[in-house]
């Protein structure tokens, strides 16, 4: 089939398909409409950023580029949802560039006195309790293990919705979440309080049902 004919065929399919298939995106913002099953992170649509004060001048922002997560969900018992998250601390990116300075700065922050990624190669979060709140806004309590220290953390979570992705019959869902931790409580107190002790984590994630 020639390329023009292929485009024509695709257009015909899109315009004649059922509405649910022709209009990918969020179809419901009710957690009860999220089908039961195992959901895995779409790593190409997941971001984890961290903000902390830099001498009071700015809210310095960095990100971690390697993370993974999954959860098991049952709409009849949403409070029993189990969420597991892993983050590679060595994937810290300060957006200072790929030149010698930028690479050196990233390496410094993942090294001694800071994240010590070689010694503590994985950051984990395992949920221990789910509060669905009003359905769209709730919280997830869990154990955060970071820099060899485990402490309870509460994520404020927004359920962004469920619907189909670009692939017909796919189920996709998304969440936004935020929390604030004190890095000194995890043994990463270097230069505090000159460099902020409070670290605000912002999470944007999409999951696919398997």
C-alpha positions as CSV (number, residue, x, y, z in Angstrom):
1,X,0.0,0.0,0.0
2,X,1.4,3.4,-0.9
3,X,1.9,6.0,1.8
4,X,-1.0,8.3,0.7
5,X,-3.4,5.3,0.7
6,X,-2.1,4.2,4.1
7,X,-2.8,7.7,5.5
8,X,-6.3,7.6,4.0
9,X,-7.0,4.2,5.5
10,X,-5.8,5.4,9.0
11,X,-8.0,8.4,8.7
12,X,-11.0,6.3,7.8
13,X,-10.4,4.0,10.8
14,X,-10.1,6.9,13.2
15,X,-13.4,8.5,12.0
16,X,-15.4,5.3,11.9
17,X,-14.1,3.7,15.1
18,X,-16.1,3.8,18.3
19,X,-15.8,7.0,20.3
20,X,-13.8,5.4,23.0
21,X,-11.2,4.3,20.5
22,X,-11.3,7.5,18.4
23,X,-10.7,9.9,21.3
24,X,-7.7,8.7,23.4
25,X,-7.2,10.4,26.7
26,X,-8.8,10.7,30.1
27,X,-12.4,9.4,30.1
28,X,-13.0,9.5,33.8
29,X,-11.6,11.1,37.0
30,X,-13.3,8.6,39.3
31,X,-11.0,6.1,40.9
32,X,-13.9,3.6,40.8
33,X,-13.6,3.6,37.0
34,X,-10.0,2.4,37.2
35,X,-10.1,-1.3,36.2
36,X,-8.6,-3.9,38.6
37,X,-5.2,-5.1,37.7
38,X,-1.4,-4.6,37.7
39,X,-0.1,-1.2,36.6
40,X,3.4,-0.4,35.6
41,X,5.1,2.9,35.2
42,X,5.4,4.4,31.7
43,X,9.0,5.6,32.2
44,X,8.8,8.0,29.2
45,X,6.1,9.9,31.0
46,X,7.4,10.1,34.5
47,X,9.3,12.8,36.3
48,X,10.7,13.2,39.8
49,X,12.0,16.7,40.7
50,X,13.4,17.9,44.0
51,X,13.5,21.6,45.1
52,X,15.6,23.1,48.0
53,X,16.6,26.6,49.0
54,X,20.0,27.8,47.7
55,X,21.2,30.3,50.3
56,X,17.7,31.9,50.2
57,X,18.2,33.1,46.6
58,X,16.3,30.5,44.8
59,X,14.4,27.2,45.0
60,X,17.1,25.1,43.2
61,X,15.6,22.3,41.2
62,X,17.1,19.0,40.2
63,X,15.7,15.8,38.9
64,X,16.2,12.0,38.9
65,X,16.0,10.5,35.5
66,X,15.8,6.8,36.3
67,X,12.8,5.6,38.3
68,X,10.4,2.7,38.2
69,X,7.1,1.9,40.0
70,X,4.2,-0.4,39.9
71,X,1.0,-1.0,41.9
72,X,-1.8,-3.6,42.2
73,X,-5.3,-2.1,42.2
74,X,-8.8,-3.4,43.1
75,X,-11.6,-0.8,42.8
76,X,-13.6,-2.8,45.4
77,X,-10.8,-2.3,47.9
78,X,-8.7,0.7,46.9
79,X,-7.2,1.0,50.4
80,X,-5.4,-2.2,49.9
81,X,-3.4,-0.9,46.9
82,X,0.3,-1.6,47.2
83,X,2.7,0.9,45.5
84,X,6.3,0.2,45.0
85,X,8.8,2.8,43.7
86,X,12.5,2.6,43.1
87,X,14.8,5.5,42.1
88,X,18.5,5.4,41.0
89,X,20.2,8.2,43.0
90,X,23.1,8.2,40.5
91,X,20.6,9.4,37.8
92,X,20.5,12.9,39.5
93,X,20.6,15.6,36.9
94,X,21.2,19.2,37.8
95,X,20.6,20.4,34.2
96,X,24.0,22.1,34.3
97,X,25.0,20.6,31.0
98,X,27.0,17.7,29.6
99,X,30.2,19.6,29.6
100,X,33.0,19.0,32.1
101,X,31.6,21.3,34.7
102,X,28.1,19.9,34.5
103,X,29.3,16.3,34.7
104,X,31.6,17.1,37.6
105,X,28.8,18.9,39.5
106,X,26.4,15.9,39.1
107,X,29.1,13.5,40.2
108,X,29.8,15.7,43.3
109,X,26.2,15.6,44.4
110,X,26.0,11.8,44.0
111,X,29.3,11.3,45.8
112,X,30.7,11.6,49.3
113,X,29.0,13.9,51.7
114,X,25.8,14.0,49.6
115,X,23.9,11.1,48.1
116,X,26.8,8.6,48.1
117,X,25.1,6.6,45.3
118,X,27.8,4.0,45.1
119,X,27.2,3.1,48.7
120,X,23.4,3.5,48.6
121,X,22.5,2.6,45.0
122,X,18.7,2.6,45.4
123,X,16.0,4.8,46.9
124,X,12.8,3.0,47.6
125,X,9.2,3.9,48.6
126,X,6.8,1.2,49.7
127,X,3.3,2.1,50.6
128,X,1.8,1.1,53.9
129,X,-1.6,2.9,53.8
130,X,-3.8,4.5,51.2
131,X,-6.4,7.2,51.9
132,X,-8.5,7.9,48.8
133,X,-9.9,11.1,50.3
134,X,-12.5,12.6,48.0
135,X,-11.5,10.4,45.2
136,X,-9.4,12.9,43.3
137,X,-7.3,14.0,46.2
138,X,-6.0,11.6,48.7
139,X,-2.7,10.5,50.3
140,X,-0.3,7.6,50.3
141,X,1.7,6.8,53.4
142,X,4.8,4.7,53.0
143,X,8.3,3.9,54.0
144,X,11.0,6.0,52.2
145,X,14.4,4.4,52.3
146,X,17.1,6.9,51.3
147,X,20.8,7.1,52.0
148,X,20.4,4.0,54.2
149,X,17.7,5.4,56.4
150,X,14.0,4.4,56.4
151,X,11.3,6.8,57.6
152,X,7.6,7.2,57.0
153,X,6.5,9.7,54.5
154,X,3.1,10.9,53.3
155,X,2.5,11.8,49.7
156,X,-0.3,14.2,48.8
157,X,-1.8,12.6,45.7
158,X,-4.0,13.9,42.9
159,X,-5.7,11.3,40.7
160,X,-5.6,12.8,37.2
161,X,-7.8,10.2,35.6
162,X,-8.1,7.0,33.6
163,X,-8.6,6.4,29.9
164,X,-7.2,5.0,26.8
165,X,-3.7,5.8,25.5
166,X,-2.8,6.1,21.8
167,X,-3.0,2.3,21.5
168,X,-6.6,1.1,21.2
169,X,-8.0,-0.8,24.2
170,X,-5.1,0.3,26.3
171,X,-5.8,1.5,29.9
172,X,-3.7,4.4,31.1
173,X,-3.9,6.3,34.3
174,X,-2.0,9.3,35.8
175,X,-1.2,10.8,39.2
176,X,0.5,13.9,40.6
177,X,2.1,13.8,44.0
178,X,4.2,16.0,46.3
179,X,5.8,15.7,49.7
180,X,8.5,17.5,51.7
181,X,11.3,15.7,53.6
182,X,14.2,17.0,55.7
183,X,17.4,15.7,54.1
184,X,19.3,15.9,57.4
185,X,17.0,13.2,58.8
186,X,18.4,10.9,56.2
187,X,22.0,11.7,56.9
188,X,22.5,14.2,54.1
189,X,22.8,17.4,56.0
190,X,25.9,18.9,54.3
191,X,25.8,22.8,54.3
192,X,22.4,22.9,56.0
193,X,20.8,25.4,56.7
194,X,22.8,27.4,54.1
195,X,21.6,24.9,51.6
196,X,18.0,24.2,52.5
197,X,17.3,21.2,54.7
198,X,13.7,20.9,53.4
199,X,13.5,19.1,50.1
200,X,10.2,19.3,48.2
201,X,9.6,16.3,45.9
202,X,7.2,16.7,43.0
203,X,6.1,13.6,41.1
204,X,4.2,13.3,37.8
205,X,3.6,9.8,36.6
206,X,1.6,7.7,34.1
207,X,0.9,4.0,34.4
208,X,-0.2,1.4,31.9
209,X,-2.3,-1.6,32.8
210,X,-0.7,-4.9,32.0
